[in-house]
Amino acid sequence: MSETIDFSMTKRRFLAFAVCMGLGVVVLYLAGIVTGLLIRSVAPASKTGSVKSPVVTAAVKPPAGTPPSPKTDPSAGGGATQTHGLTVQVASFRDRDRAERFAASLKRQGFGAASIDEVASADQTWHVVRLGPYQDWDSAAQVAEEIGRSYDLHCSVVPI
């Protein structure tokens, strides 16, 4: 004694199905947004507001036993090469005021004085915020990592 089940789709059933599917999609979309907001790390806001940087570069540790790249010092006479140290490139801005505010924020956070260098690129001038000099790679990389955690940035350790 088998019963037959009617699977016919009436307009009312179709409308209920479409509404349920639409609500399901909206709920899943909003859950993804909320989950993304909860998982994403948020940089602490400074007293003057939150700081975002357009530059994202990674700090890469060189292989063991590799000295930092030497730089030629013309004052040493005869084109002798000397190692001047390392610097942590933190961020760059087109606007000098933003670079200065960010450098002041780094100083207030205890990272020491930051230098701001101008770099010309095509038709634009960038104001690069750097910390240092550091004498060894480990101390520079440690500062780069700490800034990365504090400001949600990726910093570069570069030879001077």
PENORFEN-V504884 format. One record per residue. RES is the residue in one letter. PHI is phi in radians with two decimals (none if undefined). OMEGA is omega in whole degrees, 0 to 359 (NA if undefined). BURIAL is # if it has 24 or more other ideal C-beta (glycine too) atoms within 12 Angstrom, else .. Layout:
res->RES phi->PHI omega->OMEGA burial->BURIAL
res->RES phi->PHI omega->OMEGA burial->BURIAL
This chain:
res->M phi->none omega->180 burial->.
res->S phi->-1.77 omega->178 burial->.
res->E phi->-1.77 omega->176 burial->.
res->T phi->-1.64 omega->179 burial->.
res->I phi->-1.88 omega->182 burial->.
res->D phi->-1.60 omega->179 burial->.
res->F phi->-1.82 omega->182 burial->.
res->S phi->-1.20 omega->184 burial->.
res->M phi->-1.77 omega->176 burial->.
res->T phi->-1.59 omega->179 burial->.
res->K phi->-1.06 omega->181 burial->.
res->R phi->-1.15 omega->178 burial->.
res->R phi->-1.14 omega->179 burial->.
res->F phi->-1.09 omega->179 burial->.
res->L phi->-1.11 omega->178 burial->.
res->A phi->-1.10 omega->178 burial->.
res->F phi->-1.08 omega->181 burial->.
res->A phi->-1.12 omega->179 burial->.
res->V phi->-1.13 omega->179 burial->.
res->C phi->-1.09 omega->179 burial->.
res->M phi->-1.12 omega->179 burial->.
res->G phi->-1.09 omega->178 burial->.
res->L phi->-1.13 omega->178 burial->.
res->G phi->-1.09 omega->179 burial->.
res->V phi->-1.12 omega->180 burial->.
res->V phi->-1.10 omega->180 burial->.
res->V phi->-1.10 omega->178 burial->.
res->L phi->-1.12 omega->178 burial->.
res->Y phi->-1.10 omega->179 burial->.
res->L phi->-1.14 omega->177 burial->.
res->A phi->-1.12 omega->177 burial->.
res->G phi->-1.14 omega->178 burial->.
res->I phi->-1.13 omega->181 burial->.
res->V phi->-1.10 omega->179 burial->.
res->T phi->-1.09 omega->177 burial->.
res->G phi->-1.08 omega->179 burial->.
res->L phi->-1.21 omega->181 burial->.
res->L phi->-1.32 omega->184 burial->.
res->I phi->-1.47 omega->184 burial->.
res->R phi->-1.07 omega->179 burial->.
res->S phi->-1.37 omega->182 burial->.
res->V phi->-1.96 omega->179 burial->.
res->A phi->-1.22 omega->179 burial->.
res->P phi->-1.16 omega->179 burial->.
res->A phi->-1.44 omega->177 burial->.
res->S phi->-1.40 omega->181 burial->.
res->K phi->-1.13 omega->180 burial->.
res->T phi->-1.66 omega->181 burial->.
res->G phi->2.10 omega->182 burial->.
res->S phi->-1.37 omega->184 burial->.
res->V phi->-1.98 omega->175 burial->#
res->K phi->-2.10 omega->182 burial->.
res->S phi->-2.11 omega->178 burial->#
res->P phi->-1.40 omega->184 burial->.
res->V phi->-1.73 omega->176 burial->#
res->V phi->-2.31 omega->177 burial->.
res->T phi->-2.35 omega->184 burial->.
res->A phi->-1.78 omega->174 burial->.
res->A phi->-1.51 omega->182 burial->#
res->V phi->-2.10 omega->180 burial->.
res->K phi->-1.41 omega->180 burial->.
res->P phi->-1.25 omega->177 burial->.
res->P phi->-1.04 omega->181 burial->.
res->A phi->-1.00 omega->178 burial->.
res->G phi->1.48 omega->179 burial->.
res->T phi->-1.57 omega->178 burial->.
res->P phi->-1.30 omega->176 burial->.
res->P phi->-1.12 omega->182 burial->#
res->S phi->-1.07 omega->178 burial->.
res->P phi->-1.32 omega->179 burial->.
res->K phi->-2.17 omega->182 burial->.
res->T phi->-1.28 omega->178 burial->.
res->D phi->-1.92 omega->183 burial->.
res->P phi->-1.13 omega->180 burial->.
res->S phi->-1.29 omega->181 burial->.
res->A phi->-1.35 omega->176 burial->.
res->G phi->1.42 omega->175 burial->.
res->G phi->1.25 omega->178 burial->.
res->G phi->1.21 omega->179 burial->.
res->A phi->-1.18 omega->179 burial->.
res->T phi->-1.81 omega->177 burial->.
res->Q phi->-2.37 omega->175 burial->.
res->T phi->-1.59 omega->182 burial->.
res->H phi->-1.67 omega->181 burial->.
res->G phi->2.10 omega->183 burial->#
res->L phi->-2.22 omega->175 burial->#
res->T phi->-2.35 omega->177 burial->#
res->V phi->-1.82 omega->177 burial->#
res->Q phi->-1.48 omega->189 burial->#
res->V phi->-1.65 omega->185 burial->#
res->A phi->-2.81 omega->172 burial->#
res->S phi->-2.43 omega->183 burial->#
res->F phi->-2.35 omega->173 burial->#
res->R phi->-1.36 omega->183 burial->.
res->D phi->-1.64 omega->182 burial->.
res->R phi->-1.10 omega->180 burial->.
res->D phi->-1.06 omega->178 burial->.
res->R phi->-1.11 omega->179 burial->#
res->A phi->-1.10 omega->180 burial->#
res->E phi->-1.16 omega->177 burial->.
res->R phi->-1.11 omega->180 burial->#
res->F phi->-1.18 omega->178 burial->#
res->A phi->-1.09 omega->177 burial->#
res->A phi->-1.14 omega->177 burial->.
res->S phi->-1.11 omega->178 burial->#
res->L phi->-1.08 omega->180 burial->#
res->K phi->-1.15 omega->178 burial->.
res->R phi->-1.10 omega->180 burial->.
res->Q phi->-1.39 omega->176 burial->#
res->G phi->1.63 omega->180 burial->.
res->F phi->-1.51 omega->180 burial->#
res->G phi->1.56 omega->181 burial->#
res->A phi->-1.24 omega->179 burial->.
res->A phi->-1.90 omega->175 burial->#
res->S phi->-1.76 omega->179 burial->#
res->I phi->-2.13 omega->180 burial->#
res->D phi->-1.91 omega->176 burial->#
res->E phi->-1.67 omega->179 burial->.
res->V phi->-2.22 omega->179 burial->.
res->A phi->-1.52 omega->179 burial->.
res->S phi->-2.43 omega->182 burial->.
res->A phi->0.96 omega->182 burial->.
res->D phi->-1.78 omega->185 burial->.
res->Q phi->-2.16 omega->173 burial->.
res->T phi->-1.97 omega->178 burial->.
res->W phi->-1.87 omega->177 burial->#
res->H phi->-1.87 omega->188 burial->#
res->V phi->-1.67 omega->179 burial->#
res->V phi->-1.66 omega->181 burial->#
res->R phi->-2.29 omega->175 burial->#
res->L phi->-2.01 omega->176 burial->#
res->G phi->2.33 omega->14 burial->#
res->P phi->-1.48 omega->176 burial->#
res->Y phi->-2.08 omega->184 burial->#
res->Q phi->-1.51 omega->181 burial->.
res->D phi->-2.31 omega->184 burial->.
res->W phi->-1.10 omega->184 burial->#
res->D phi->-1.07 omega->181 burial->.
res->S phi->-1.18 omega->178 burial->.
res->A phi->-1.16 omega->180 burial->#
res->A phi->-1.14 omega->178 burial->#
res->Q phi->-1.13 omega->178 burial->.
res->V phi->-1.13 omega->179 burial->#
res->A phi->-1.05 omega->180 burial->#
res->E phi->-1.17 omega->180 burial->.
res->E phi->-1.14 omega->177 burial->.
res->I phi->-1.16 omega->177 burial->#
res->G phi->-1.03 omega->178 burial->#
res->R phi->-1.25 omega->185 burial->.
res->S phi->-1.25 omega->187 burial->#
res->Y phi->-1.99 omega->181 burial->#
res->D phi->1.01 omega->179 burial->.
res->L phi->-2.13 omega->172 burial->#
res->H phi->-1.94 omega->184 burial->#
res->C phi->-1.77 omega->178 burial->#
res->S phi->-1.99 omega->171 burial->#
res->V phi->-1.72 omega->184 burial->#
res->V phi->-2.28 omega->176 burial->#
res->P phi->-1.23 omega->178 burial->#
res->I phi->-1.52 omega->NA burial->#
